[in-house]
């Protein structure tokens, strides 16, 4: 009986030792993991497992996460997403944000055992750091010194891109587009952090050793996070119709962007003057509201630029009389469809051309102006007094508007922690 007990104890000690060795070996294996790189197709934010090396990277991620030792020692998963320095800068920032969220959603849905707060998604926009490093280390790139000088300059990123694309009649850009941009489209780098404490078996072994200096476990290599990104958020635009201004018809319009494709505008027209010497009267009070839908790729286009279509409606009252001829007073309302196109003429200014077609109805009455009466110059309505209703279907508004866009400066902390 004693022999069986001794054999059983030896087997238990052997199994414990094998478990400790396996744990130590796997601990060394997971400690060697730094990051997993995922790639995205050009202009895409959907994670494609068949693209480039994604299948191998996702399998590696799956093997790590499904292992119980990794789950028990997992501290967090950080996703840092970026895009290549090609195209519109604001669009690229939004694209990198979508890529980071795409990878985060993939991990959350496939591995529900990982708490959501342990998965952090960050985005950096355009990856100029690796872009510069690739140019510096590739001796075959055309105009290498000129490219480095452009990147190191204090110009805005959009100006740098233009200079790079036109350098040497596009020779340098063709080489960059073929050799560098596919690698720079690394949509996300997944960095897995582990808890700094040793595994349980190692703790027991350390506690049993007396007079031994405890060596703290190796800390994971930190990820260099992007610096805060300064951006501007459009608040609203102030507009004036230059055609009305030429006619001395004072007007003002406020337009507010709603999301990326919609905006709403409110216009007021308010000339209210008389020039008795020239026998002119222009008195007009009117207001319009327009709801607009903007076409095109709104990620690439600036806010309130490009083609749009809208529905408008308004009401007003007027008193018009010119060159000592018959005058007219009345009320009106109109509604219709408006098409417009807007383009930039500066950092904060735009010009918009629009034409509205719809229905207009007015009720008016004619009058004659009589001068030098005992009451001064007066307006005498014709007898019998008659209010006429007139209707019109066709063009009801033409605008060439000067637009001033007001922005609010914001800062994305740590590249946009989600």
C-alpha positions in Angstrom: 0.0 0.0 0.0 2.8 2.4 0.9 4.4 1.7 -2.6 1.1 2.9 -4.3 1.0 6.0 -2.2 4.6 6.9 -3.0 4.0 6.3 -6.7 0.8 8.5 -6.6 2.8 11.3 -4.9 5.6 11.1 -7.5 3.0 11.2 -10.3 1.4 14.3 -8.8 4.7 16.1 -8.4 5.7 15.2 -12.0 2.4 16.6 -13.3 2.8 19.8 -11.3 6.3 20.2 -12.6 5.2 19.7 -16.2 2.4 22.2 -15.7 4.8 24.7 -14.3 7.2 24.2 -17.3 4.4 24.5 -19.8 3.1 27.7 -18.1 6.6 29.2 -18.1 7.2 28.3 -21.7 3.9 29.8 -22.8 4.5 32.8 -20.7 7.7 33.4 -22.6 5.8 32.9 -25.8 3.1 35.5 -25.1 5.7 37.9 -23.7 7.4 37.9 -27.2 4.2 39.1 -28.9 4.4 42.8 -29.7 1.7 43.5 -32.2 -0.5 42.2 -35.0 -0.8 44.2 -38.2 -4.0 44.4 -40.2 -4.3 45.9 -43.7 -7.2 47.6 -45.5 -8.0 48.2 -49.1 -7.7 51.7 -50.5 -10.5 53.9 -49.4 -12.1 51.1 -47.4 -12.8 50.7 -43.7 -14.2 47.1 -43.8 -11.9 44.5 -42.4 -11.3 41.9 -45.2 -9.8 38.7 -43.8 -8.6 37.7 -47.3 -6.6 40.9 -48.0 -2.8 40.7 -48.0 -1.6 39.1 -44.7 -4.9 39.6 -42.8 -5.8 35.9 -42.7 -2.4 35.0 -41.0 -2.7 37.9 -38.6 -6.3 37.1 -37.6 -5.3 33.5 -37.0 -2.5 34.5 -34.8 -4.9 36.8 -32.9 -7.4 34.0 -32.6 -4.8 31.5 -31.2 -3.7 34.0 -28.6 -7.1 35.1 -27.4 -8.6 31.6 -27.2 -5.9 30.3 -25.0 -7.0 30.4 -21.3 -3.6 31.6 -20.1 -3.8 34.6 -22.4 -7.3 35.5 -21.3 -6.4 35.2 -17.6 -3.4 37.4 -18.0 -4.9 39.9 -20.5 -4.6 43.5 -19.4 -5.9 45.3 -22.5 -5.9 45.4 -26.3 -5.1 48.7 -28.0 -5.9 49.3 -31.6 -4.0 52.1 -33.3 -5.4 52.8 -36.8 -4.0 55.1 -39.6 -4.2 55.9 -43.3 -1.8 56.7 -46.0 -1.0 60.4 -46.7 -2.9 60.5 -49.9 -6.1 62.5 -50.5 -8.1 64.8 -48.3 -6.7 65.1 -44.7 -10.0 65.4 -42.9 -11.3 62.4 -44.9 -8.2 60.3 -44.0 -8.7 61.1 -40.3 -12.3 60.0 -40.5 -11.2 56.9 -42.4 -8.7 55.9 -39.8 -11.4 56.3 -37.1 -13.7 54.0 -39.0 -10.9 51.4 -39.4 -10.2 51.5 -35.7 -13.9 51.0 -34.9 -14.1 48.2 -37.5 -11.3 46.2 -35.8 -12.8 46.9 -32.3 -16.2 45.7 -33.4 -14.7 42.6 -34.9 -12.9 41.7 -31.6 -16.0 42.5 -29.5 -18.3 40.3 -31.6 -15.9 37.3 -32.0 -14.6 37.3 -28.4 -17.5 38.2 -26.1 -15.6 36.9 -23.1 -13.3 40.0 -23.3 -14.8 43.0 -21.5 -15.5 45.9 -23.8 -13.6 48.4 -21.6 -10.4 46.4 -22.2 -10.5 47.1 -25.9 -9.4 50.6 -26.8 -9.6 52.1 -30.3 -7.4 55.0 -31.3 -6.8 56.7 -34.7 -4.0 58.9 -36.0 -5.1 60.0 -39.4 -2.3 60.2 -42.0 0.8 58.2 -41.2 3.6 60.7 -42.0 6.1 59.2 -39.6 6.4 55.9 -41.4 6.1 57.6 -44.8 9.2 59.7 -44.0 11.0 56.6 -42.7 10.4 54.7 -45.9 11.7 57.5 -48.0 14.8 57.9 -45.9 15.7 54.2 -46.0 15.0 53.6 -49.7 17.9 54.8 -51.8 16.1 54.1 -55.0 13.3 56.6 -54.5 13.6 59.5 -57.0 14.3 62.9 -55.6 15.0 61.6 -52.1 16.5 64.8 -50.7 13.8 67.0 -52.1 11.1 64.7 -50.7 12.6 64.8 -47.2 12.9 68.5 -47.4 9.2 68.9 -48.3 8.1 66.6 -45.5 10.3 68.4 -42.9 8.9 71.8 -44.0 6.4 73.8 -42.1 3.8 73.7 -44.9 0.3 72.3 -44.4 -0.1 68.6 -45.2 -2.3 69.4 -48.3 0.5 71.6 -49.7 3.1 68.9 -49.0 1.1 66.4 -51.0 0.7 68.7 -53.9 4.5 69.4 -54.0 5.3 65.6 -53.7 2.8 64.7 -56.5 4.2 67.3 -58.9 7.9 66.8 -58.1 9.8 65.6 -61.2 6.6 65.6 -63.3 5.1 63.0 -61.0 8.1 60.6 -61.1 8.6 60.5 -57.4 4.9 60.1 -56.7 4.6 57.1 -59.1 7.3 55.3 -57.2 5.7 56.2 -53.9 2.3 55.0 -55.0 3.7 51.7 -56.1 6.2 51.0 -53.3 5.0 52.7 -50.2 1.3 53.4 -50.1 0.2 49.7 -49.9 2.3 49.3 -46.7 1.1 52.6 -45.3 -2.5 51.5 -45.6 -2.0 49.4 -42.4 -5.5 50.1 -41.1 -4.8 48.9 -37.6 -2.0 47.6 -35.3 -3.4 45.5 -32.5 -1.1 45.6 -29.4 -1.9 43.1 -26.7 -0.9 44.0 -23.1 -0.5 41.4 -20.4 -0.7 41.8 -16.7 2.8 42.4 -15.2 2.3 39.9 -12.4 3.7 36.4 -13.0 1.4 33.4 -13.5 0.1 31.7 -10.3 2.5 28.8 -10.5 5.5 31.2 -10.6 4.1 33.1 -7.6 4.1 29.9 -5.5 7.6 29.1 -6.5 8.9 32.6 -5.7 7.2 32.7 -2.3 8.9 29.4 -1.3 12.4 30.8 -1.9 13.9 32.6 1.1 16.4 35.4 1.0 16.0 35.8 -2.8 15.7 39.2 -4.4 12.4 39.5 -6.3 12.9 40.6 -9.9 9.9 42.5 -11.3 8.5 41.0 -14.5 9.4 42.7 -17.8 7.0 45.5 -18.6 5.4 45.5 -22.1 6.9 48.0 -24.5 4.8 51.1 -24.6 3.1 52.2 -27.8 3.9 55.7 -28.9 0.5 57.4 -29.0 -0.2 60.3 -31.3 -0.2 63.9 -30.0 -3.5 65.7 -29.7 -5.0 66.7 -33.0 -6.4 70.1 -33.5 -9.5 70.3 -35.7 -12.3 72.7 -36.5 -16.0 71.9 -36.3 -18.3 73.9 -38.5 -21.0 75.8 -36.5 -23.0 77.8 -39.1 -22.6 80.0 -42.2 -23.6 83.6 -42.7 -24.8 84.4 -46.2 -25.9 87.3 -48.3 -27.4 87.4 -51.8 -25.2 89.7 -53.9 -28.0 90.2 -56.5 -30.3 91.6 -53.7 -27.4 93.7 -52.4 -26.9 95.3 -55.8 -30.5 96.3 -55.8 -30.0 97.7 -52.2 -32.3 95.0 -50.8 -30.8 94.2 -47.5 -30.8 90.5 -46.7 -29.2 88.0 -44.4 -29.3 84.2 -44.3 -28.0 81.7 -41.7 -27.3 78.1 -42.7 -26.5 75.3 -40.2 -24.9 72.0 -41.3 -26.7 68.9 -39.9 -24.5 65.8 -40.1 -22.6 65.4 -43.4 -25.4 65.5 -45.9 -28.0 67.9 -44.6 -28.3 71.6 -43.8 -31.1 74.0 -42.9 -31.1 77.7 -43.9 -33.3 80.7 -42.8 -33.3 83.9 -44.8 -34.6 87.3 -44.1 -35.1 90.1 -46.6 -35.8 93.5 -45.1 -35.3 96.7 -47.3 -37.6 99.4 -46.0 -36.8 102.7 -47.6 -38.3 105.5 -49.6 -36.7 108.2 -51.8 -39.3 110.9 -52.4 -37.1 113.0 -54.6 -36.7 110.1 -57.1 -40.2 108.8 -56.3 -38.9 105.4 -55.3 -40.3 103.1 -52.7 -38.9 99.7 -51.8 -40.4 98.2 -48.7 -40.2 94.5 -48.3 -40.3 92.1 -45.4 -39.9 88.4 -46.2 -38.6 85.3 -44.7 -37.7 81.8 -46.2 -36.7 78.5 -44.8 -34.8 75.9 -46.9 -33.9 72.3 -46.1 -31.0 71.0 -48.3 -29.5 67.7 -49.2 -25.8 67.6 -50.3 -24.6 65.2 -53.0 -21.2 63.6 -53.5 -18.6 61.9 -51.3 -19.0 64.1 -48.2 -15.9 62.6 -46.6 -13.8 64.1 -49.4 -15.7 67.4 -49.9 -15.5 70.4 -47.6 -18.7 71.2 -45.6 -21.3 73.3 -47.5 -19.5 72.7 -50.9 -20.6 70.9 -54.0 -24.1 70.3 -55.4 -27.3 70.3 -53.3 -31.0 70.3 -53.8 -33.5 71.7 -51.3 -37.2 72.4 -50.5 -38.0 76.0 -49.6 -41.0 78.0 -48.5 -41.6 81.6 -47.4 -44.0 84.5 -46.8 -43.7 88.3 -47.0 -45.3 91.7 -47.6 -44.2 94.5 -49.9 -44.7 98.0 -51.2 -43.1 98.9 -54.5 -43.2 102.0 -56.6 -40.6 103.3 -59.1 -40.2 106.5 -61.3 -43.4 108.2 -60.2 -45.4 105.4 -61.8 -48.2 103.3 -60.3 -47.3 101.6 -57.1 -48.4 98.3 -55.6 -48.8 96.8 -52.1 -49.6 93.3 -51.1 -48.8 90.0 -49.4 -47.3 86.8 -50.9 -46.2 83.3 -50.1 -44.1 80.9 -52.2 -42.8 77.3 -52.1 -40.7 75.2 -54.4 -37.5 73.2 -55.2 -34.1 74.7 -55.3 -30.9 73.5 -57.0 -27.5 75.0 -56.1 -23.8 74.6 -56.4 -21.2 76.0 -53.9 -17.4 76.2 -54.1 -14.6 77.6 -51.9 -12.9 81.0 -52.6 -10.8 81.0 -49.4 -10.3 79.2 -46.1 -13.6 80.4 -44.6 -15.5 81.8 -47.6 -17.6 80.2 -50.4 -19.8 81.3 -53.3 -23.1 79.6 -53.9 -25.2 79.8 -57.1 -28.9 78.7 -56.8 -32.1 78.7 -58.7 -35.5 78.1 -57.2 -38.6 76.9 -59.2 -42.0 76.7 -57.6 -45.4 78.3 -56.9 -46.0 81.9 -55.9 -49.3 83.5 -54.9 -49.8 87.2 -54.1 -52.7 89.4 -53.2 -52.1 93.0 -54.2 -53.8 96.4 -54.8 -52.6 99.3 -57.0 -52.2 102.9 -55.9 -51.3 106.3 -57.3 -48.8 108.7 -55.6 -50.1 112.3 -55.1 -47.5 114.9 -54.3 -47.8 118.2 -52.5 -51.1 117.7 -50.7 -51.9 119.3 -47.4 -50.8 116.0 -45.9 -47.6 115.8 -48.0 -47.0 113.1 -50.5 -49.6 110.5 -50.2 -50.7 107.2 -51.7 -54.2 107.1 -53.1 -55.7 103.6 -53.8 -57.8 103.5 -56.9 -61.6 103.3 -56.6 -63.2 100.9 -56.5 -60.8 99.4 -54.0 -60.0 95.9 -55.3 -57.5 93.3 -54.1 -56.3 91.1 -56.9 -55.0 87.5 -56.4 -52.3 86.6 -58.8 -50.6 83.2 -59.2 -47.3 82.2 -60.8 -45.5 78.9 -61.4 -41.9 79.0 -62.6 -38.6 80.5 -61.3 -39.2 82.3 -58.0 -35.7 82.9 -56.8 -32.2 83.5 -58.1 -29.2 83.8 -55.8 -25.5 84.4 -56.0 -24.6 84.2 -52.4 -21.4 85.1 -50.5 -20.9 82.6 -47.7 -18.8 83.0 -44.6 -18.4 79.8 -42.6 -17.8 80.1 -38.8 -15.9 77.2 -37.1 -15.2 76.1 -33.6 -11.7 74.8 -32.8 -11.6 71.5 -31.1 -8.9 69.1 -29.9 -9.0 65.4 -30.3 -7.2 64.0 -27.2 -4.7 61.2 -27.7 -5.6 60.8 -31.3 -9.3 60.2 -30.6 -9.8 57.7 -27.8 -13.1 55.9 -28.3 
